[in-house]
Amino acid sequence: MQVAVIGLGYVGLVLAVGLGGLGHQVLGVDADSSRIAVLARGEIPLHEPGLAEHLARHRDHLRFSERVDDRLAEAQVVFVAVGTPPGVTGDADLSAVFRVAEAVGARLRRGAVVVIKSTVPVGTGARVEAILRRVAGFSIPVVSNPEFLAEGSALADFQRPDRIILGGSDAGAMERVAGLFAGVGAPVLRMDRESAELSKYASNAMLAVRISFMNELSRLCEQVGADVTKVGESVGLDHRIGPAFLRAGAGFGGSCFPKDLSALEALGMRHGVRLGVVEAASLANVAQRRHLAQRVIDALGEGVRGARVALWGLAFKPGTDDLREASAGALLRDLIAAGAEVVGWDPVARPGDDPVFSGLSLAEGPLEAVDGADALVLVTEWDHFLTVDPEEVSRRMRGDLVFDGRNALKPDAWTGAGLRYRCVGRPALETE
Ligand SMILES: NC(=O)c1ccc[n+]([C@@H]2O[C@H](COP(=O)([O-])OP(=O)(O)OC[C@H]3O[C@@H](n4cnc5c(N)ncnc54)[C@H](O)[C@@H]3O)[C@@H](O)[C@H]2O)c1
């Protein structure tokens, strides 16, 4: 089938390359010309395992363009995968989605279908359909097909999703979109567009609530002497609950959870429904990050002014170069405010001139980051850190404080190297 994907970020590029791999002819459009230039060279502009190789294998199925032009008229299905960042009120900023609707409406032929992949509040599909009708002069059905991929495993998630959600009222349009994914073995759930739009927010909110709940419990564990990893394991073995997303740590980040929680809250408020659980998940996340920073600051005591703190990992989670809303940024801010000097290293994430990371010095590697450090904080549990020799870290550090913000290191190895090991919600493992 002839397909177009507008917006080639983490979602759109994986979708475009994935659809190319399924044998479709894909036109990928992104307004960022530097991104298109990278793609035109056969490279990919972001870190996503396996994506570059998949692009190379299916290159003849893909064309890229920095603007919506007349080639779009060939498309039978157009996916909208542009960003929907938080606006000033916390609501999703839909300006890019509406701009795309104006541009594609002017070029599509009768019979084409527009699919919204971006995460958008309930009612957005109806608004996009109205724009398309006004611009095109005829009706173009809009199907909601929210994306559930996770950065770091995005291509595998495209190829083996848990489910494919299709929301809309035009059965023919829904079948055409379902047909595009025929090569993907996943259950297809068909529903009204409003339910599909809400499903995405509901999923992210549920995952965030689980993390925040465990993070709150970790703070209680620290007070009562319990081990949050044992509590999480016990809870997760209940078949009604399951083990995923029950790990305490340094808080969640990324481009989705924080913004989707606030957009869901805003949607509730607009409709007179206060979503207190969702609100609490956001507040608990902010509190968890502050708590970790405060523990580092307290442990350094008076010496925090001028102390050197090393951050291991900057991306919001392993497997991605995405720094949006990463916990490392929040920690950095609090540590700098307390007077510390902060140096960090990440295998792929590069903050460049991102203002959130201003004040951070970048090290050449994980060991260089700890040279002369008074404290080390593991923020993102990349494998790279799990294999570093604690003895070598101990030799290079000036101080002896190690904060394992993800409960990912082996406590014995670190305490055995003479380091004071601190973690999240497991007081019995901590050493003085
Ligand atoms: N990143 C994820 O893990 C993830 C997962 C599921 C859903 N989503 C949702 O998918 C959407 C996209 O997320 P993302 O992480 O890929 O965003 P992103 O910021 O990585 O990519 C968005 C892309 O859209 C392009 N763009 C913006 N306006 C455009 C326009 N008018 N015309 C053409 N291109 C334009 C940008 O240049 C950018 O490359 C969001 O709504 C997000 O909430 C993201």
The ligand as an ORCA input file, in Angstrom:
! r2SCAN-3c Opt
* xyz 0 1
  N       8.377      8.575     22.198
  C       7.606      7.599     22.637
  O       8.058      6.670     23.317
  C       6.141      7.597     22.311
  C       5.403      6.418     22.501
  C       4.039      6.410     22.187
  C       3.443      7.572     21.716
  N       4.171      8.709     21.557
  C       3.500      9.893     21.032
  O       3.804      9.996     19.639
  C       3.933     11.362     19.247
  C       5.317     11.595     18.676
  O       6.262     11.333     19.688
  P       7.829     11.285     19.391
  O       8.504     10.883     20.655
  O       8.070     10.520     18.141
  O       8.100     12.835     19.115
  P       9.417     13.500     18.525
  O       9.474     14.851     19.126
  O      10.567     12.574     18.679
  O       9.114     13.609     16.969
  C       8.169     14.451     16.413
  C       8.656     14.800     15.011
  O       7.624     15.537     14.354
  C       8.244     16.538     13.555
  N       7.260     17.584     13.271
  C       6.718     18.484     14.123
  N       5.845     19.270     13.466
  C       5.811     18.832     12.191
  C       5.079     19.227     11.038
  N       4.188     20.229     11.088
  N       5.305     18.566      9.889
  C       6.195     17.553      9.834
  N       6.907     17.139     10.895
  C       6.719     17.768     12.053
  C       9.416     17.000     14.404
  O      10.412     17.640     13.626
  C       9.898     15.690     15.018
  O      10.896     15.074     14.244
  C       3.625     12.164     20.513
  O       2.273     12.498     20.526
  C       3.951     11.195     21.633
  O       3.221     11.482     22.811
  C       5.507      8.738     21.832
*
